[in-house]
Amino acid sequence: MGTAGEFPISELVARTGVPAASIHHYRRLGLLPAPRRAAANRFLYSQRHAEAVEQIRELRERHRLPLRHIARIMNAENPEHAHMADSGEQLRTVAIQEFALRGYTEVSVAEICAQAGVAKGTFYRYYRSKQDLFFRAVEAVVDNTAEAFAASAGGQVGLSRQELTRRLAETLLPGLPIMLEVAKRSVQGQVEHAAAAQRVFWRLAERLGEALSDDPRGHRLAGALIMDAIAHIFAESLMGHFADRPSVEDLGAFKALTAKP
């Protein structure tokens, strides 16, 4: 039994119209105060949580603010949330770096906690498992990439496909290793990672599509641009291994050498 005014997450969903998955995500980001644990798997919320969820929704839908900006606003208004947000964000920041550098298998929760300066027991206030943290880290990279691309190219009319590809490659590059990590585990046949890979790249295409156009079909162009940008990154990386790129004269000499007699 809860105290007066408390209710389960199903009631919070009904009152706010926000899905439970989004509410859990807001909790992990430190945007909501922790609910009261009534039993091992039962948490109770209050009107305070409902008001916070409504505020988040208004800032996202009416003012189109990204969650990281909303976190700053709400933590400024509610200092008690700031420590929670800092710890969860620090864990995620370290995870992004470590997963991208070493890969999923080689990174442990204990190592992430040690580098983040967060007690291992505290880790589970924010994430259910290493896999949960990995998926949340990839989602954060996607959102950061989309925001960076929107700042670079959003609303600029007349940019060529080539220029859009170049700008997307620049913003995609920092987060590409961890996105490729989830894709790699997907093609290795790991079912949950396959589903996560689909969510990640669909989310990226949708977010980029929003930056490119008001047309709901913008994600189609964005999907093609993602492939072009990845190809561009790999081409640049490979060409970087050569001190000098071939000149027009070099190409002419090569054609002469390989021409049929």
Number of C-alpha atoms within 10 A of each C-alpha: 8 13 9 7 10 19 18 16 21 12 15 23 17 12 14 15 12 15 13 14 10 12 19 15 15 19 19 22 22 24 28 26 18 16 17 15 12 13 9 6 6 11 16 22 21 18 13 12 21 21 15 17 23 15 13 22 18 13 17 15 10 9 9 11 14 15 17 15 12 18 20 14 14 18 20 12 11 13 10 12 19 17 12 22 24 14 23 22 20 18 24 25 16 18 28 24 17 19 23 19 14 13 17 18 8 10 15 13 15 15 15 25 21 13 13 18 12 16 13 14 9 12 20 12 14 22 18 10 11 19 14 11 22 22 20 21 23 27 19 20 23 24 20 19 24 25 17 18 22 21 13 16 17 19 14 12 9 8 12 9 12 13 12 21 22 18 17 27 24 17 20 23 14 14 18 18 19 26 22 15 20 26 19 15 18 18 12 11 10 13 12 13 21 18 13 21 23 14 14 23 17 16 17 23 23 21 21 30 24 20 22 21 17 10 9 10 12 18 22 15 16 25 18 12 22 20 13 18 23 18 14 18 20 13 11 11 11 10 12 11 9 9 7 8 10 11 9 9 9 11 11 11 12 12 11 11 10 8 8 6 5
